[in-house]
Amino acid sequence: MEVFEKGTPVKICAPMVRYSKLAFRNLVRLYDCDLAFSPMILADSFYLSQKARDNEFTTNEEDKPLIVQFAANKAEYFSGSAELVSKYCNGVDLNCGCPQRWAWKEGIGACLINNPEFVSDVVRQTKAKISDPSFSVSVKIRIHTDISRTVDLCRQIEAAGASFITVHGRTKDMKGEPVCLEAIKIIKESLNIPVIANGDVKSMKDVDHTVATTGVDGVMAARGILENPAMYAGFDTTPDQCVADWCRLALTTGTPFICFHHHLIYMCQKRMSRAERRVFNSLSSTAAVLDYITNTWEIQL
């Protein structure tokens, strides 16, 4: 991908269920985000159902470069879904990182790090199906307790033709524990394709520290960019202009109220006291939220 050829670490918005949708992707691109992922989409329903395709994926001219992430337990569903979106994005990504129990039962997500043959087959089939050599096929993983198993997995994924690998530096059972940068460093040193670090990236200071420690080609933020969409532009907290930009983009893209409101709850929590948060969180309409922003925070919309 061209984005990896500019010589500086690539700044990426993570796939986030319910949150990394079109309006938010448009927003973070205004604030130095180089590459954005869609939320994880279930490949089986996407491939088989027009209704699912209409519900799960929207984009526009400003939404570039874009990676669409799918979860899959059959290679044909992933490669078929990739073919369906290939004209509207720059690449697809296989989710091998979701640790939730329901995902394990479905044979998707983080359980796939224990099935390197399947993951490699998904990459090979997808590369074979899409003729455009610039179209990216990538994989996002978690790590094993035994890091040598993760290195073996990544080498097989690379050999299958993957464009890059994103490594969330935690095992499937880790939650709030610090990300293991040493594991990411070992993986980076073992591969020739770009490696992206994911986990504990909440500021540009974290970006610099992660890159310096691991040597990765880019970083991916989830919670950090959710709380501060202007993070990659060097802002410590969400600036007023970013709040105004979110309101404009959400309204023009038809973002549902719950999503519109929840994003503001995340991105504005540091500007509110506990009492103010209770009031803001209880607002129940777009008009009420916009009135609060203009009258209480005095942000010009």
Secondary structure, DSSP 8 states (H G I E B T S, - for coil): -GGGGSSS-EEEE---TTTSSHHHHHHHHTTT--EEE---EEHHHHHH-HHHHHHH----TT--SEEEEEE-SSHHHHHHHHHHHTTTSSEEEEEE----HHHHHHT-GGGGGG-HHHHHHHHHHHHHH---TT-EEEEEEE--SSHHHHHHHHHHHHHTT-S-EEEESS-TT-SSS---HHHHHHHHHH-SS-EEEESS--SHHHHHHHHHHH--SEEEESHHHHH-TTGGGT-SS--HHHHHHHHHHHHHTT--HHHHHHHHHHHTGGGS-HHHHHHHHH--SHHHHHHHHHHTS----
